[in-house]
Amino acid sequence: MNKLDFSGREQLYYQIYSLLFQDIMNGKYRVGDMIPAESELMESYHVSRATARKAMEMLANDGLVKKRRGIGTFVTALKPKNDLNRVISYSKKNQADSTIVSKHTVDVNIQPADDELALRLKVEVNTPLICLKRLRCADKEPSYLELNYYEYNFVPEVYNRDFSKESLRAFLKNFYNIQWSYAQQEIYSILAEEKLSDLLQVDIGSPIIQIKRVSYDINNVPREFVSTFYRADRHHLEIELSI
Protein backbone atom coordinates (compact mmCIF):
# COMPACT_ATOMS: atom_id res chain seq x y z
CA MET A 1 0.00 0.00 0.00
CA ASN A 2 1.47 3.32 -1.07
CA LYS A 3 1.62 6.04 1.56
CA LEU A 4 0.11 9.48 1.06
CA ASP A 5 2.00 12.75 1.24
CA PHE A 6 0.44 14.79 4.06
CA SER A 7 2.64 17.84 3.40
CA GLY A 8 -0.23 19.63 1.68
CA ARG A 9 1.47 19.84 -1.72
CA GLU A 10 -1.30 17.75 -3.26
CA GLN A 11 -4.84 17.17 -2.03
CA LEU A 12 -5.23 13.81 -0.28
CA TYR A 13 -8.29 12.86 -2.32
CA TYR A 14 -6.34 13.45 -5.52
CA GLN A 15 -3.50 11.21 -4.32
CA ILE A 16 -5.95 8.39 -3.56
CA TYR A 17 -7.66 8.93 -6.91
CA SER A 18 -4.29 8.75 -8.70
CA LEU A 19 -3.34 5.50 -6.96
CA LEU A 20 -6.66 3.85 -7.81
CA PHE A 21 -6.49 5.23 -11.37
CA GLN A 22 -3.06 3.63 -11.75
CA ASP A 23 -4.31 0.30 -10.35
CA ILE A 24 -7.15 0.24 -12.88
CA MET A 25 -4.91 1.24 -15.80
CA ASN A 26 -2.35 -1.41 -14.82
CA GLY A 27 -4.98 -4.15 -14.68
CA LYS A 28 -4.91 -4.73 -10.91
CA TYR A 29 -8.64 -4.04 -11.00
CA ARG A 30 -10.28 -5.20 -14.21
CA VAL A 31 -13.70 -4.61 -15.70
CA GLY A 32 -16.29 -6.03 -13.30
CA ASP A 33 -13.96 -6.07 -10.29
CA MET A 34 -15.02 -4.34 -7.08
CA ILE A 35 -12.59 -1.72 -5.78
CA PRO A 36 -12.04 -0.87 -2.08
CA ALA A 37 -14.99 0.76 -0.35
CA GLU A 38 -14.83 4.23 1.20
CA SER A 39 -14.48 2.69 4.65
CA GLU A 40 -11.50 0.62 3.48
CA LEU A 41 -9.83 3.69 1.99
CA MET A 42 -10.41 5.60 5.23
CA GLU A 43 -8.73 2.86 7.24
CA SER A 44 -5.88 2.20 4.80
CA TYR A 45 -4.92 5.84 4.23
CA HIS A 46 -6.09 7.38 7.53
CA VAL A 47 -8.32 9.93 5.84
CA SER A 48 -11.84 11.22 6.38
CA ARG A 49 -14.92 9.84 4.67
CA ALA A 50 -15.26 13.07 2.68
CA THR A 51 -11.73 12.60 1.30
CA ALA A 52 -12.37 8.97 0.34
CA ARG A 53 -15.71 9.88 -1.22
CA LYS A 54 -14.16 12.67 -3.31
CA ALA A 55 -11.58 10.25 -4.73
CA MET A 56 -14.34 7.80 -5.67
CA GLU A 57 -16.39 10.58 -7.26
CA MET A 58 -13.43 11.54 -9.47
CA LEU A 59 -13.12 7.94 -10.69
CA ALA A 60 -16.85 7.86 -11.40
CA ASN A 61 -16.66 11.15 -13.28
CA ASP A 62 -13.89 9.65 -15.42
CA GLY A 63 -16.22 6.81 -16.34
CA LEU A 64 -13.96 4.24 -14.70
CA VAL A 65 -16.24 3.00 -11.91
CA LYS A 66 -19.92 2.77 -11.06
CA LYS A 67 -21.43 2.45 -7.61
CA ARG A 68 -24.12 -0.16 -7.02
CA ARG A 69 -26.15 0.78 -3.98
CA GLY A 70 -25.83 -1.73 -1.18
CA ILE A 71 -23.22 -3.78 -3.04
CA GLY A 72 -20.09 -1.78 -3.81
CA THR A 73 -18.20 0.13 -6.50
CA PHE A 74 -17.15 -1.72 -9.65
CA VAL A 75 -14.79 -1.02 -12.54
CA THR A 76 -16.66 -0.26 -15.77
CA ALA A 77 -15.67 0.43 -19.37
CA LEU A 78 -17.14 2.35 -22.26
CA LYS A 79 -17.14 1.71 -25.98
CA PRO A 80 -14.40 3.74 -27.73
CA LYS A 81 -16.15 6.77 -29.11
CA ASN A 82 -15.80 10.52 -29.16
CA ASP A 83 -18.79 12.68 -28.28
CA LEU A 84 -17.85 15.87 -30.08
CA ASN A 85 -19.91 17.99 -27.69
CA ARG A 86 -17.67 17.08 -24.76
CA VAL A 87 -13.99 16.91 -23.91
CA ILE A 88 -13.40 13.34 -22.74
CA SER A 89 -10.28 12.12 -21.00
CA TYR A 90 -8.64 8.87 -22.09
CA SER A 91 -10.09 7.02 -19.12
CA LYS A 92 -13.56 7.76 -20.50
CA LYS A 93 -12.70 6.12 -23.81
CA ASN A 94 -11.77 2.68 -22.52
CA GLN A 95 -12.35 -0.19 -24.89
CA ALA A 96 -15.58 -2.09 -24.15
CA ASP A 97 -14.11 -5.47 -24.98
CA SER A 98 -10.61 -5.00 -23.57
CA THR A 99 -9.42 -6.21 -20.20
CA ILE A 100 -6.11 -4.36 -20.12
CA VAL A 101 -5.79 -0.67 -20.93
CA SER A 102 -2.37 0.97 -20.86
CA LYS A 103 -0.68 4.18 -21.82
CA HIS A 104 2.93 4.96 -22.55
CA THR A 105 4.76 8.28 -22.73
CA VAL A 106 6.65 8.22 -26.01
CA ASP A 107 8.39 11.55 -25.46
CA VAL A 108 8.21 14.77 -23.48
CA ASN A 109 10.19 17.80 -24.50
CA ILE A 110 10.33 21.58 -24.52
CA GLN A 111 10.13 23.09 -27.98
CA PRO A 112 9.65 26.56 -29.48
CA ALA A 113 6.18 27.37 -30.75
CA ASP A 114 5.92 27.29 -34.53
CA ASP A 115 3.39 29.37 -36.46
CA GLU A 116 0.47 26.95 -35.96
CA LEU A 117 1.10 26.36 -32.25
CA ALA A 118 1.56 30.08 -31.61
CA LEU A 119 -1.75 30.76 -33.32
CA ARG A 120 -3.57 27.99 -31.47
CA LEU A 121 -2.31 28.99 -28.01
CA LYS A 122 -2.16 32.74 -28.70
CA VAL A 123 1.51 33.06 -27.79
CA GLU A 124 4.51 34.50 -29.59
CA VAL A 125 6.39 32.36 -32.09
CA ASN A 126 9.32 30.58 -30.34
CA THR A 127 7.59 30.69 -26.93
CA PRO A 128 8.76 27.57 -24.99
CA LEU A 129 6.08 24.87 -25.04
CA ILE A 130 5.87 21.50 -23.34
CA CYS A 131 5.04 18.74 -25.81
CA LEU A 132 3.79 15.52 -24.25
CA LYS A 133 3.50 12.63 -26.69
CA ARG A 134 1.59 9.58 -25.41
CA LEU A 135 0.55 6.29 -26.99
CA ARG A 136 -2.65 4.62 -25.80
CA CYS A 137 -3.13 0.87 -26.04
CA ALA A 138 -5.93 -1.61 -25.43
CA ASP A 139 -5.01 -5.26 -24.96
CA LYS A 140 -1.43 -4.25 -25.82
CA GLU A 141 -2.47 -3.02 -29.27
CA PRO A 142 -1.96 0.69 -30.12
CA SER A 143 -5.23 2.60 -30.19
CA TYR A 144 -4.30 6.24 -30.67
CA LEU A 145 -1.45 8.75 -30.37
CA GLU A 146 -1.95 12.00 -28.51
CA LEU A 147 0.23 15.12 -28.54
CA ASN A 148 -0.48 17.71 -25.84
CA TYR A 149 1.01 21.21 -25.94
CA TYR A 150 1.17 23.71 -23.06
CA GLU A 151 2.99 26.96 -22.44
CA TYR A 152 5.95 25.87 -20.30
CA ASN A 153 5.95 28.89 -17.99
CA PHE A 154 2.30 28.29 -17.15
CA VAL A 155 2.46 24.59 -16.17
CA PRO A 156 6.17 23.68 -15.73
CA GLU A 157 5.44 20.72 -13.44
CA VAL A 158 3.87 18.85 -16.37
CA TYR A 159 7.39 18.31 -17.70
CA ASN A 160 8.40 16.39 -14.55
CA ARG A 161 5.37 14.13 -14.09
CA ASP A 162 4.72 10.61 -15.30
CA PHE A 163 1.28 10.69 -16.90
CA SER A 164 1.30 7.00 -17.65
CA LYS A 165 0.29 6.68 -13.99
CA GLU A 166 -2.17 9.53 -13.50
CA SER A 167 -4.77 11.55 -15.36
CA LEU A 168 -3.30 14.62 -17.03
CA ARG A 169 -6.57 16.54 -17.09
CA ALA A 170 -7.27 15.84 -13.42
CA PHE A 171 -3.72 16.92 -12.55
CA LEU A 172 -4.11 20.24 -14.37
CA LYS A 173 -7.37 20.88 -12.57
CA ASN A 174 -6.17 19.95 -9.10
CA PHE A 175 -2.50 21.04 -9.13
CA TYR A 176 -2.85 24.26 -11.13
CA ASN A 177 -6.55 24.89 -10.43
CA ILE A 178 -7.31 25.26 -14.13
CA GLN A 179 -11.05 25.70 -14.58
CA TRP A 180 -11.98 24.57 -18.07
CA SER A 181 -14.74 26.42 -19.89
CA TYR A 182 -15.03 25.07 -23.44
CA ALA A 183 -13.08 23.58 -26.32
CA GLN A 184 -13.04 23.87 -30.10
CA GLN A 185 -12.32 20.81 -32.25
CA GLU A 186 -11.46 20.21 -35.86
CA ILE A 187 -11.68 16.78 -37.51
CA TYR A 188 -9.52 15.60 -40.37
CA SER A 189 -9.22 12.39 -42.36
CA ILE A 190 -5.57 11.63 -43.15
CA LEU A 191 -3.39 8.72 -44.22
CA ALA A 192 -0.72 7.28 -41.96
CA GLU A 193 2.82 8.25 -42.91
CA GLU A 194 5.85 6.17 -41.90
CA LYS A 195 6.43 7.42 -38.34
CA LEU A 196 2.73 7.35 -37.47
CA SER A 197 2.28 3.89 -38.98
CA ASP A 198 5.17 2.59 -36.87
CA LEU A 199 3.71 3.96 -33.62
CA LEU A 200 0.14 2.84 -34.30
CA GLN A 201 1.25 -0.43 -35.91
CA VAL A 202 -0.76 0.05 -39.09
CA ASP A 203 0.24 -0.04 -42.75
CA ILE A 204 1.53 3.12 -44.39
CA GLY A 205 -1.46 4.81 -46.01
CA SER A 206 -3.98 3.41 -43.53
CA PRO A 207 -6.91 5.75 -42.72
CA ILE A 208 -6.44 7.83 -39.58
CA ILE A 209 -8.86 10.17 -37.80
CA GLN A 210 -7.06 13.29 -36.62
CA ILE A 211 -8.73 15.61 -34.13
CA LYS A 212 -7.22 18.97 -33.21
CA ARG A 213 -8.59 20.54 -30.04
CA VAL A 214 -7.98 23.84 -28.28
CA SER A 215 -9.25 24.04 -24.68
CA TYR A 216 -10.02 27.37 -23.03
CA ASP A 217 -10.17 28.29 -19.35
CA ILE A 218 -12.89 30.36 -17.70
CA ASN A 219 -11.01 33.54 -18.68
CA ASN A 220 -11.28 32.58 -22.36
CA VAL A 221 -7.53 31.91 -22.57
CA PRO A 222 -6.37 28.90 -24.65
CA ARG A 223 -4.38 26.74 -22.25
CA GLU A 224 -4.09 23.45 -24.11
CA PHE A 225 -3.70 22.31 -27.69
CA VAL A 226 -4.11 18.61 -28.42
CA SER A 227 -3.58 16.78 -31.69
CA THR A 228 -4.78 13.18 -31.58
CA PHE A 229 -4.40 10.47 -34.20
CA TYR A 230 -6.95 7.64 -33.95
CA ARG A 231 -6.81 4.32 -35.72
CA ALA A 232 -9.93 4.36 -37.88
CA ASP A 233 -10.37 0.60 -37.43
CA ARG A 234 -10.71 1.01 -33.64
CA HIS A 235 -12.66 4.24 -33.24
CA HIS A 236 -15.75 5.99 -34.46
CA LEU A 237 -17.17 9.45 -33.84
CA GLU A 238 -20.53 10.04 -32.24
CA ILE A 239 -22.27 13.40 -32.52
CA GLU A 240 -25.38 14.31 -30.56
CA LEU A 241 -27.35 17.16 -32.15
CA SER A 242 -30.17 19.29 -30.81
CA ILE A 243 -33.04 19.55 -33.31
C-alpha positions in Angstrom: 0.0 0.0 0.0 1.5 3.3 -1.1 1.6 6.0 1.6 0.1 9.5 1.1 2.0 12.8 1.2 0.4 14.8 4.1 2.6 17.8 3.4 -0.2 19.6 1.7 1.5 19.8 -1.7 -1.3 17.8 -3.3 -4.8 17.2 -2.0 -5.2 13.8 -0.3 -8.3 12.9 -2.3 -6.3 13.5 -5.5 -3.5 11.2 -4.3 -5.9 8.4 -3.6 -7.7 8.9 -6.9 -4.3 8.8 -8.7 -3.3 5.5 -7.0 -6.7 3.8 -7.8 -6.5 5.2 -11.4 -3.1 3.6 -11.8 -4.3 0.3 -10.4 -7.1 0.2 -12.9 -4.9 1.2 -15.8 -2.3 -1.4 -14.8 -5.0 -4.1 -14.7 -4.9 -4.7 -10.9 -8.6 -4.0 -11.0 -10.3 -5.2 -14.2 -13.7 -4.6 -15.7 -16.3 -6.0 -13.3 -14.0 -6.1 -10.3 -15.0 -4.3 -7.1 -12.6 -1.7 -5.8 -12.0 -0.9 -2.1 -15.0 0.8 -0.3 -14.8 4.2 1.2 -14.5 2.7 4.7 -11.5 0.6 3.5 -9.8 3.7 2.0 -10.4 5.6 5.2 -8.7 2.9 7.2 -5.9 2.2 4.8 -4.9 5.8 4.2 -6.1 7.4 7.5 -8.3 9.9 5.8 -11.8 11.2 6.4 -14.9 9.8 4.7 -15.3 13.1 2.7 -11.7 12.6 1.3 -12.4 9.0 0.3 -15.7 9.9 -1.2 -14.2 12.7 -3.3 -11.6 10.3 -4.7 -14.3 7.8 -5.7 -16.4 10.6 -7.3 -13.4 11.5 -9.5 -13.1 7.9 -10.7 -16.9 7.9 -11.4 -16.7 11.1 -13.3 -13.9 9.7 -15.4 -16.2 6.8 -16.3 -14.0 4.2 -14.7 -16.2 3.0 -11.9 -19.9 2.8 -11.1 -21.4 2.4 -7.6 -24.1 -0.2 -7.0 -26.2 0.8 -4.0 -25.8 -1.7 -1.2 -23.2 -3.8 -3.0 -20.1 -1.8 -3.8 -18.2 0.1 -6.5 -17.2 -1.7 -9.7 -14.8 -1.0 -12.5 -16.7 -0.3 -15.8 -15.7 0.4 -19.4 -17.1 2.4 -22.3 -17.1 1.7 -26.0 -14.4 3.7 -27.7 -16.1 6.8 -29.1 -15.8 10.5 -29.2 -18.8 12.7 -28.3 -17.8 15.9 -30.1 -19.9 18.0 -27.7 -17.7 17.1 -24.8 -14.0 16.9 -23.9 -13.4 13.3 -22.7 -10.3 12.1 -21.0 -8.6 8.9 -22.1 -10.1 7.0 -19.1 -13.6 7.8 -20.5 -12.7 6.1 -23.8 -11.8 2.7 -22.5 -12.4 -0.2 -24.9 -15.6 -2.1 -24.1 -14.1 -5.5 -25.0 -10.6 -5.0 -23.6 -9.4 -6.2 -20.2 -6.1 -4.4 -20.1 -5.8 -0.7 -20.9 -2.4 1.0 -20.9 -0.7 4.2 -21.8 2.9 5.0 -22.6 4.8 8.3 -22.7 6.6 8.2 -26.0 8.4 11.5 -25.5 8.2 14.8 -23.5 10.2 17.8 -24.5 10.3 21.6 -24.5 10.1 23.1 -28.0 9.6 26.6 -29.5 6.2 27.4 -30.7 5.9 27.3 -34.5 3.4 29.4 -36.5 0.5 27.0 -36.0 1.1 26.4 -32.2 1.6 30.1 -31.6 -1.8 30.8 -33.3 -3.6 28.0 -31.5 -2.3 29.0 -28.0 -2.2 32.7 -28.7 1.5 33.1 -27.8 4.5 34.5 -29.6 6.4 32.4 -32.1 9.3 30.6 -30.3 7.6 30.7 -26.9 8.8 27.6 -25.0 6.1 24.9 -25.0 5.9 21.5 -23.3 5.0 18.7 -25.8 3.8 15.5 -24.2 3.5 12.6 -26.7 1.6 9.6 -25.4 0.5 6.3 -27.0 -2.7 4.6 -25.8 -3.1 0.9 -26.0 -5.9 -1.6 -25.4 -5.0 -5.3 -25.0 -1.4 -4.3 -25.8 -2.5 -3.0 -29.3 -2.0 0.7 -30.1 -5.2 2.6 -30.2 -4.3 6.2 -30.7 -1.5 8.7 -30.4 -2.0 12.0 -28.5 0.2 15.1 -28.5 -0.5 17.7 -25.8 1.0 21.2 -25.9 1.2 23.7 -23.1 3.0 27.0 -22.4 5.9 25.9 -20.3 6.0 28.9 -18.0 2.3 28.3 -17.1 2.5 24.6 -16.2 6.2 23.7 -15.7 5.4 20.7 -13.4 3.9 18.8 -16.4 7.4 18.3 -17.7 8.4 16.4 -14.5 5.4 14.1 -14.1 4.7 10.6 -15.3 1.3 10.7 -16.9 1.3 7.0 -17.6 0.3 6.7 -14.0 -2.2 9.5 -13.5 -4.8 11.6 -15.4 -3.3 14.6 -17.0 -6.6 16.5 -17.1 -7.3 15.8 -13.4 -3.7 16.9 -12.5 -4.1 20.2 -14.4 -7.4 20.9 -12.6 -6.2 19.9 -9.1 -2.5 21.0 -9.1 -2.9 24.3 -11.1 -6.6 24.9 -10.4 -7.3 25.3 -14.1 -11.0 25.7 -14.6 -12.0 24.6 -18.1 -14.7 26.4 -19.9 -15.0 25.1 -23.4 -13.1 23.6 -26.3 -13.0 23.9 -30.1 -12.3 20.8 -32.2 -11.5 20.2 -35.9 -11.7 16.8 -37.5 -9.5 15.6 -40.4 -9.2 12.4 -42.4 -5.6 11.6 -43.1 -3.4 8.7 -44.2 -0.7 7.3 -42.0 2.8 8.2 -42.9 5.8 6.2 -41.9 6.4 7.4 -38.3 2.7 7.3 -37.5 2.3 3.9 -39.0 5.2 2.6 -36.9 3.7 4.0 -33.6 0.1 2.8 -34.3 1.2 -0.4 -35.9 -0.8 0.0 -39.1 0.2 0.0 -42.7 1.5 3.1 -44.4 -1.5 4.8 -46.0 -4.0 3.4 -43.5 -6.9 5.8 -42.7 -6.4 7.8 -39.6 -8.9 10.2 -37.8 -7.1 13.3 -36.6 -8.7 15.6 -34.1 -7.2 19.0 -33.2 -8.6 20.5 -30.0 -8.0 23.8 -28.3 -9.2 24.0 -24.7 -10.0 27.4 -23.0 -10.2 28.3 -19.3 -12.9 30.4 -17.7 -11.0 33.5 -18.7 -11.3 32.6 -22.4 -7.5 31.9 -22.6 -6.4 28.9 -24.6 -4.4 26.7 -22.2 -4.1 23.5 -24.1 -3.7 22.3 -27.7 -4.1 18.6 -28.4 -3.6 16.8 -31.7 -4.8 13.2 -31.6 -4.4 10.5 -34.2 -6.9 7.6 -33.9 -6.8 4.3 -35.7 -9.9 4.4 -37.9 -10.4 0.6 -37.4 -10.7 1.0 -33.6 -12.7 4.2 -33.2 -15.7 6.0 -34.5 -17.2 9.4 -33.8 -20.5 10.0 -32.2 -22.3 13.4 -32.5 -25.4 14.3 -30.6 -27.4 17.2 -32.1 -30.2 19.3 -30.8 -33.0 19.6 -33.3 
